[in-house]
Amino acid sequence: MTTCTLPAPGFGKTIELSRLLRAAGAALVAISTFLSANAQSLRTPQPTTLAAQNFALTDPNDLIVTGGKAETVQYQGRKAVRLTTQSNEEVFAFLKGTQFQDGTIEADIAMKRTTPPGVRMPGFIGIAFRARTDASHYDLFYLRPWNSHADDQAMRNHSVQYVAAPGFDWYKLRREWPWIYESYADLQPEGWNKIKIEVRGRTARLYVNGSENPSLIVDGLKGEDLQGSVALWGYSGEEAYFSNVRVIPAKAEAVTNDGEASGTWEVKFATDYGKYDGSMNLHRDGNVVNGAWSGAFGQDQPVSGTWRNGYVELTFNGSWPGEKPAPVTVTLAGWVDGDSAKGRVKVEGRADGLWTALHKK
C-alpha cells in the first residue's frame, strides 16, 4: 500500500501533487490486477479431488476410541490396529483429522471371533462415515463374514449391511425395506477383506475384495449429517483388525437438509411392476406431514407422515391398478432437496422401487 504525505502549506505543492497522482495510478493498477486475478480464479473449475489421507495405524493415539480399546498388533503377517470391547456395545475408533463428505474410503479389514463354541456369531466389522465423534450420528457399512459361507441362502443374503444412526438400525431397515439395505458378498471369515466405499451426495456404494461391481448400493443415505469423521467399527465377542486405511475426499455434491415438504408434488414411481404417476398436496406442521394423493392407486387418498431435517416418510392406502384392484399400502421415504425429492417407494406386498418428485410452485 502506498502512503502519501501532503506538504506544509505553501511549499512544493506541484511536486507533491505529482506524487499523489502517481500513487493513485499505482493503486488503480493494483486494484485492477487484484480483480482480474479473482475473476480468473472464479472461472477456474475447482479440483474434483482433494488430498488423500493415509493412516498407518501404528499409534493408537491417532484414534479417538469410544466403547472399547484400540491396540497396535500383528495379524496374519501385517501390522494392524485391533479393536475390542468388553461390553455389549459397539466400539468406534475415529480417525483424527478426517472431515469427510464425499469421496472414497479404502481399508483392509479382518476379524476373529472370541465367542464360546456353539454360540452363533456371524461377525460384525465395518467403516462409519459422516460420523460425530460421540457416535450419535453416522452412516455405516459393515460385514457379517460368517454369513457369507452359510448353507442357508437367506443368511448369505445378510453378508453386507448398511445402517445409520439415529433411527435406522438393521432391524428397522430389514423389516420395512427388505432386501434393499443388505446383500450377499464373498467374504473371508477370519482373513483379510479389502473394502472400498464410494460416497456421492445421497448415494454410497460398497465394493468388496477388488470387485468392479458394488456388492451394495444405497440410493438415499439415511444419515442426517452431510459431513463428519471416518471411524473404524467393531462389536463385542470378536477382535476387529484394520490396516491400509485410506481416505480420498472429493468435491462435495450440492445436497441440503432443509428441503420443504409442503406444496403440490408431481410424483413418478419406478417399480418392478412398472411406472406409475400421481400428485400429492402436502402441508407440514412441525414434524407432522399431512395431505392427499391422487393418481395411480386411487383419488384423494389421505396421506400422513413425518418430516425430519428434510427427510420424509409418507404413507397412504389405495388400490393396486389393474383389472382386479387389490388394497395396498404405499410408503414413500426419502430426502427433499430444495424443490426436488428422491427416495424409495414400497407398495405393500407388491413392489419396491425408486420415486422422484417435481415440486409445482
C-alpha positions in Angstrom: 0.0 0.0 0.0 1.4 3.5 -1.0 1.3 6.3 1.7 1.5 10.0 0.6 2.1 12.9 2.9 0.9 16.4 1.9 3.4 19.2 2.2 3.0 22.1 4.6 1.1 25.0 3.1 3.0 27.0 0.6 5.8 24.5 -0.1 6.3 22.1 -3.1 2.6 21.8 -4.0 3.4 20.9 -7.6 5.8 18.1 -6.7 3.6 16.5 -4.1 0.5 16.7 -6.4 2.5 14.8 -9.0 3.4 12.2 -6.4 -0.2 11.8 -5.4 -1.3 11.2 -9.0 1.4 8.6 -9.5 0.3 6.9 -6.2 -3.3 6.9 -7.3 -2.4 5.4 -10.6 -0.4 2.7 -8.9 -3.3 1.9 -6.6 -5.7 1.6 -9.6 -3.3 -0.8 -11.3 -3.1 -2.9 -8.1 -6.9 -3.0 -7.7 -7.3 -3.9 -11.4 -4.8 -6.7 -11.1 -6.5 -8.0 -7.9 -9.9 -8.0 -9.5 -8.6 -9.7 -12.7 -6.9 -12.4 -10.7 -10.0 -13.1 -8.7 -12.2 -13.1 -11.8 -9.8 -15.7 -13.2 -10.0 -17.8 -10.1 -13.8 -17.8 -10.2 -13.6 -19.0 -13.8 -11.2 -21.8 -13.0 -13.0 -25.0 -12.1 -12.5 -26.3 -8.5 -10.5 -29.5 -8.3 -12.6 -32.6 -8.2 -10.4 -34.4 -5.6 -8.6 -33.2 -2.5 -5.5 -34.5 -0.8 -5.7 -38.2 0.2 -5.1 -39.2 3.8 -3.2 -42.5 4.6 -3.4 -44.0 8.0 -0.6 -46.3 9.1 -2.5 -47.2 12.3 0.8 -47.8 14.2 -0.2 -45.5 17.1 -3.5 -45.7 19.0 -3.1 -42.0 19.8 -4.1 -41.3 16.2 -7.6 -42.6 17.1 -10.4 -41.3 19.2 -11.9 -44.5 20.7 -15.3 -44.9 22.3 -16.9 -48.0 23.7 -13.7 -50.2 23.8 -10.0 -50.0 23.2 -7.5 -49.9 20.4 -4.1 -51.7 20.2 -1.4 -51.9 17.6 -0.7 -55.6 16.8 0.4 -58.1 14.2 -2.3 -60.1 12.5 -1.7 -62.6 9.7 1.7 -61.2 8.9 0.9 -57.5 8.8 0.7 -54.5 11.2 -2.8 -53.6 12.2 -4.9 -51.9 14.8 -7.1 -54.2 16.9 -10.5 -53.0 18.3 -12.1 -54.9 21.2 -14.8 -54.2 23.7 -15.8 -56.0 26.9 -19.3 -54.6 26.9 -22.3 -55.5 24.7 -21.9 -52.2 22.9 -20.2 -51.4 19.7 -16.7 -49.8 19.6 -15.8 -46.9 17.4 -12.2 -45.6 16.6 -12.4 -42.2 14.9 -9.6 -41.3 12.6 -8.2 -38.0 13.8 -8.1 -35.2 11.3 -10.9 -36.6 9.0 -13.8 -34.4 7.9 -15.5 -36.4 5.2 -18.5 -35.6 3.0 -17.9 -37.1 -0.5 -15.2 -39.3 -1.8 -13.7 -42.8 -1.3 -12.7 -44.8 1.8 -10.5 -47.9 1.4 -9.3 -50.3 4.0 -8.3 -53.9 4.7 -10.3 -55.4 7.5 -10.4 -58.8 9.3 -12.0 -60.2 12.4 -11.5 -63.1 14.8 -14.4 -64.5 16.8 -14.0 -64.7 20.6 -17.4 -66.1 21.5 -17.6 -69.6 23.2 -18.0 -72.6 20.9 -21.6 -73.3 19.8 -22.6 -69.6 20.1 -23.7 -68.2 16.8 -21.7 -65.2 15.8 -21.8 -64.1 12.1 -19.3 -61.3 12.9 -19.7 -57.6 12.7 -16.9 -55.3 11.4 -17.1 -52.1 9.3 -16.4 -48.5 8.5 -18.6 -45.5 9.5 -18.5 -42.1 7.8 -20.1 -38.7 8.2 -19.9 -39.5 11.8 -19.9 -37.5 15.0 -17.2 -38.4 17.5 -19.8 -39.1 20.2 -21.2 -41.9 17.9 -24.7 -40.4 18.0 -24.9 -39.8 14.2 -23.3 -41.7 11.4 -23.7 -43.8 8.2 -22.1 -47.3 8.3 -21.3 -50.2 6.1 -20.4 -53.4 7.9 -19.7 -57.1 7.1 -21.0 -60.3 8.6 -18.2 -62.6 7.3 -19.6 -66.0 8.5 -23.0 -65.4 6.9 -21.2 -65.3 3.6 -20.5 -69.0 3.9 -23.8 -70.2 5.4 -25.7 -73.1 3.8 -28.9 -71.0 4.2 -29.4 -68.6 1.3 -31.4 -66.2 3.5 -28.3 -65.9 5.8 -26.0 -65.5 2.8 -28.1 -62.5 1.7 -27.2 -60.8 5.1 -23.5 -60.7 4.4 -23.1 -56.9 4.0 -25.3 -54.3 5.6 -25.9 -50.6 5.7 -27.3 -48.8 8.7 -27.5 -45.2 10.0 -27.9 -43.5 13.4 -30.1 -42.2 14.8 -33.2 -44.2 13.8 -32.2 -46.6 11.1 -30.7 -49.8 12.6 -30.7 -53.2 10.7 -33.9 -54.3 12.3 -36.0 -51.3 11.1 -34.5 -51.4 7.6 -34.9 -55.1 7.2 -38.5 -55.1 8.4 -39.6 -52.0 6.5 -37.4 -52.3 3.4 -36.4 -55.9 3.0 -33.5 -56.8 0.5 -32.7 -53.1 0.0 -30.0 -52.3 2.6 -28.2 -55.6 2.8 -26.9 -58.2 0.3 -24.5 -61.1 -0.4 -20.8 -60.8 -0.8 -18.0 -63.3 -0.9 -16.0 -62.7 2.3 -13.2 -64.4 4.1 -14.4 -65.2 7.7 -11.1 -64.7 9.6 -8.9 -63.5 6.7 -8.3 -60.0 5.3 -11.1 -58.5 3.2 -10.5 -55.4 1.1 -13.4 -52.9 1.1 -14.0 -49.7 -0.8 -16.7 -47.2 0.0 -17.7 -44.5 -2.6 -19.9 -41.7 -1.4 -21.5 -39.1 -3.6 -24.3 -36.9 -2.2 -27.1 -39.2 -1.1 -25.6 -42.3 -2.7 -23.0 -44.7 -1.4 -21.6 -47.9 -2.9 -19.7 -50.7 -1.2 -17.1 -52.8 -3.1 -15.6 -55.9 -1.7 -12.3 -57.7 -2.5 -11.5 -55.9 -5.7 -14.8 -56.4 -7.4 -15.6 -54.0 -10.3 -19.3 -54.1 -9.3 -20.6 -53.0 -5.9 -22.0 -55.5 -3.5 -24.4 -53.0 -2.1 -25.8 -49.7 -3.4 -27.6 -47.3 -1.1 -29.5 -44.7 -3.1 -30.7 -42.4 -0.3 -28.4 -42.3 2.7 -30.3 -42.1 6.0 -27.7 -40.1 8.0 -28.7 -36.6 9.0 -25.2 -35.1 8.8 -23.7 -34.3 5.4 -20.1 -34.5 6.7 -18.2 -35.8 9.6 -15.4 -38.1 10.7 -14.4 -41.6 9.4 -14.4 -44.3 12.0 -13.4 -48.0 12.3 -16.1 -50.1 13.8 -16.3 -53.4 15.7 -18.5 -55.3 18.1 -18.4 -57.4 21.2 -17.5 -61.1 21.0 -14.7 -60.5 18.4 -11.4 -58.9 17.6 -11.7 -56.4 14.7 -8.5 -55.7 12.7 -7.8 -52.8 10.3 -4.9 -51.8 8.1 -4.1 -49.8 5.0 -6.8 -47.2 5.6 -7.0 -44.5 3.0 -9.5 -41.6 2.8 -9.7 -39.8 -0.5 -12.1 -36.7 -0.3 -13.8 -35.5 -3.5 -15.6 -32.3 -4.4 -18.9 -32.3 -2.5 -22.2 -32.6 -4.3 -24.9 -29.9 -3.7 -27.3 -31.5 -1.3 -29.0 -29.9 1.8 -31.1 -31.0 4.7 -33.5 -28.0 4.7 -35.9 -29.1 1.9 -39.6 -28.2 2.5 -42.2 -30.9 2.1 -45.2 -28.5 1.9 -46.6 -27.9 -1.6 -48.0 -29.7 -4.6 -45.9 -32.5 -5.9 -45.9 -34.4 -9.2 -44.6 -37.9 -8.3 -43.3 -40.7 -10.5 -42.7 -44.3 -9.3 -40.4 -46.8 -10.9 -41.0 -50.3 -9.6 -40.6 -53.9 -10.8 -44.3 -53.8 -11.7 -43.9 -50.8 -14.0 -44.1 -47.0 -13.8 -46.8 -45.1 -12.0 -47.7 -41.4 -11.7 -49.6 -39.3 -9.3 -49.7 -36.0 -7.4 -49.6 -35.0 -3.7 -50.8 -31.9 -2.0 -48.9 -31.7 1.3 -48.7 -29.4 4.3 -46.3 -29.6 7.2 -46.8 -28.6 10.9 -43.6 -29.1 12.7 -42.5 -32.7 12.1 -46.0 -33.9 11.1 -47.0 -34.0 7.4 -50.5 -34.5 6.0 -52.2 -34.2 2.6 -53.8 -36.1 -0.2 -52.8 -38.3 -3.1 -54.4 -38.6 -6.5 -53.3 -40.8 -9.4 -52.3 -44.4 -9.6 -53.6 -46.3 -6.5 -56.6 -44.0 -6.1 -58.0 -40.5 -5.9 -58.0 -38.1 -2.9 -56.3 -40.7 -0.7 -55.3 -39.2 2.7 -51.5 -39.0 3.2 -49.8 -38.9 6.5 -46.2 -39.0 7.6 -43.2 -37.3 9.3 -40.5 -34.8 8.4 -37.1 -34.6 10.0 -34.4 -32.3 8.7 -35.6 -32.7 5.1 -36.2 -36.4 5.3 -39.8 -37.5 4.9 -41.7 -40.8 5.3 -45.2 -40.7 3.9 -47.9 -43.4 3.8 -51.3 -43.7 2.1 -53.8 -46.6 1.4 -55.2 -47.3 -2.0 -55.9 -50.0 -4.6 -53.4 -51.7 -6.9 -54.2 -50.5 -10.5 -55.5 -53.2 -12.9 -58.4 -55.4 -13.8 -58.7 -56.7 -10.3 -57.8 -53.9 -7.9 -56.4 -55.1 -4.6 -55.9 -53.0 -1.4 -52.4 -51.8 -0.9 -50.4 -49.5 1.4 -47.9 -47.2 -0.3 -44.9 -45.8 1.6 -42.6 -43.1 0.4 -39.3 -42.4 2.1 -36.5 -40.0 1.0 -34.9 -36.6 1.1 -36.3 -33.3 -0.1 -33.5 -31.1 -1.7 -34.9 -27.7 -2.4 -37.7 -28.1 -4.9 -36.9 -31.8 -5.8 -37.1 -35.1 -4.0 -36.0 -38.6 -4.4 -36.3 -41.8 -2.4 -37.8 -45.2 -2.2 -41.4 -46.4 -2.8 -42.8 -49.5 -1.2 -46.1 -50.9 -2.3 -47.1 -53.3 0.4 -47.0 -56.9 -0.8 -46.2 -56.0 -4.3 -43.2 -53.9 -5.2 -40.3 -51.7 -4.2 -38.6 -49.1 -6.3 -37.5 -45.5 -6.6 -39.6 -42.4 -6.6 -38.9 -39.0 -7.9 -41.0 -35.8 -7.5 -41.1 -32.4 -9.1 -42.4 -29.5 -7.0 -45.0 -27.3 -8.5 -44.6 -23.7 -7.5 
